Amino acid sequence: MIIKENFELKDLCTFSIGGRAKFLCLIKTKTDLKEAISKARSENIKVHIHGGGSNTLYSDKDLDLLVIKMNNIGVNHNNDHLEVLSGTPWSYLLNYCLKNKLYGLEPLMGIPGSIGGAVYGNAGAHGMEIKDAIVEIECFDLESNEFINIDLENFDFKYRYSDFKKKKNLIIWSIKLACSSDSNSKNGSLEEYKNFRLEKQPQGKTTGSFFRNPENDSAGRLIEAAGLKGYVIGGIKSSEKHANFFINFNNATFKDVIDLKNLIQKRVFDEFGVNLIPEIITVE
Ligand SMILES: Cc1cc2nc3c(=O)[nH]c(=O)nc-3n(C[C@H](O)[C@H](O)[C@H](O)COP(=O)(O)OP(=O)(O)OC[C@H]3O[C@@H](n4cnc5c(N)ncnc54)[C@H](O)[C@@H]3O)c2cc1C
């Protein structure tokens, strides 16, 4: 396991904002993970799990945390499922599926970050959520200090939510996802999904959608209707292309982001009575 001290978290996340973590542990194996947990216990310091950093806003203060970067990467398959280590990036899984002619996960393939991060937040796109494909999840349980399989019958997944958000003792290690070697199971066109992202989503330092969509509406539409599309605070702005994407265009601070978030929430609530809830994870 590699351990770094006073590591700049902004270098690990797509928002490019974040102070120094006291420790960063880069883990590849189950033994590495156990060692990182032991280190946190002996240092008496809180642990934060980091996948691909595409849905996380870190405070830019120094953080008294041991951050575990999930570098457990790898995929195997048989005819009807993929077994994926949680640190595997979607781009890696996409290449694996293309090479091995495996179908079914196409709508999810353009999502940034890791498969573990996607399971944590039940990521989704183009009408599919990762929960639709989950067959099994193996986790490390910080309470029992063992690797366990989740009882999926009694585990909740809904829009941008999984019970992992409540059960902080669970670190996702590997996931079995349904797939098919029959090309008739293809779920839409990768090319079209890619073009959709290029057309509709802004480029740059962002975490994607900042707020969850309220039921039967879109956060982007509400922000635009409140006159805040393109609004700038310090180095952060609501994108002119997609108002629900915050873009760090000029060394934005954590405070810039929180100020923009608060302003949008207040204005949208005052004008439309809707309480926008952040989709992103804030670590401070
Ligand atoms: C340009 C852009 C487009 C995006 N488009 C989409 C989209 O279409 N759909 C969508 O749903 N999201 C989208 N996102 C948001 C983001 O990519 C997803 O939420 C993604 O699944 C986050 O994965 P990550 O590995 O980067 O998570 P991170 O940001 O690293 O972590 C997010 C949370 O998951 C937890 N976590 C990560 N790995 C584990 C693990 N192994 N065990 C336990 N907890 C873990 C972390 O502790 C943290 O709380 C987009 C983001 C960007 C930047």
The ligand as an ORCA input file, in Angstrom:
! r2SCAN-3c Opt
* xyz 0 1
  C     -19.074     15.585    -16.430
  C     -19.828     14.746    -15.418
  C     -20.968     14.053    -15.826
  C     -21.682     13.265    -14.923
  N     -22.767     12.562    -15.363
  C     -23.459     11.779    -14.492
  C     -24.591     11.018    -14.934
  O     -24.953     10.994    -16.101
  N     -25.259     10.291    -13.995
  C     -24.892     10.261    -12.684
  O     -25.541      9.571    -11.891
  N     -23.820     10.966    -12.240
  C     -23.099     11.712    -13.111
  N     -22.004     12.426    -12.663
  C     -21.637     12.391    -11.233
  C     -20.587     11.302    -10.885
  O     -19.805     10.965    -12.005
  C     -21.255     10.032    -10.370
  O     -21.976     10.321     -9.202
  C     -20.236      8.914    -10.084
  O     -20.916      7.695     -9.960
  C     -19.378      9.177     -8.849
  O     -18.380      8.162     -8.782
  P     -16.936      8.477     -8.161
  O     -16.187      7.186     -8.132
  O     -16.286      9.594     -8.886
  O     -17.356      8.903     -6.692
  P     -16.546      9.830     -5.650
  O     -16.785     11.261     -5.988
  O     -15.151      9.371     -5.502
  O     -17.354      9.477     -4.326
  C     -18.722      9.781     -4.206
  C     -19.239      9.120     -2.924
  O     -19.157      7.693     -3.060
  C     -18.425      7.139     -1.966
  N     -17.686      5.984     -2.478
  C     -16.921      5.934     -3.606
  N     -16.408      4.700     -3.751
  C     -16.849      3.956     -2.692
  C     -16.637      2.602     -2.261
  N     -15.889      1.749     -2.968
  N     -17.241      2.197     -1.120
  C     -18.012      3.054     -0.397
  N     -18.240      4.342     -0.746
  C     -17.663      4.786     -1.879
  C     -17.512      8.268     -1.491
  O     -17.123      8.107     -0.140
  C     -18.418      9.483     -1.685
  O     -19.274      9.625     -0.577
  C     -21.262     13.194    -13.564
  C     -20.103     13.885    -13.158
  C     -19.382     14.638    -14.080
  C     -18.121     15.323    -13.629
*
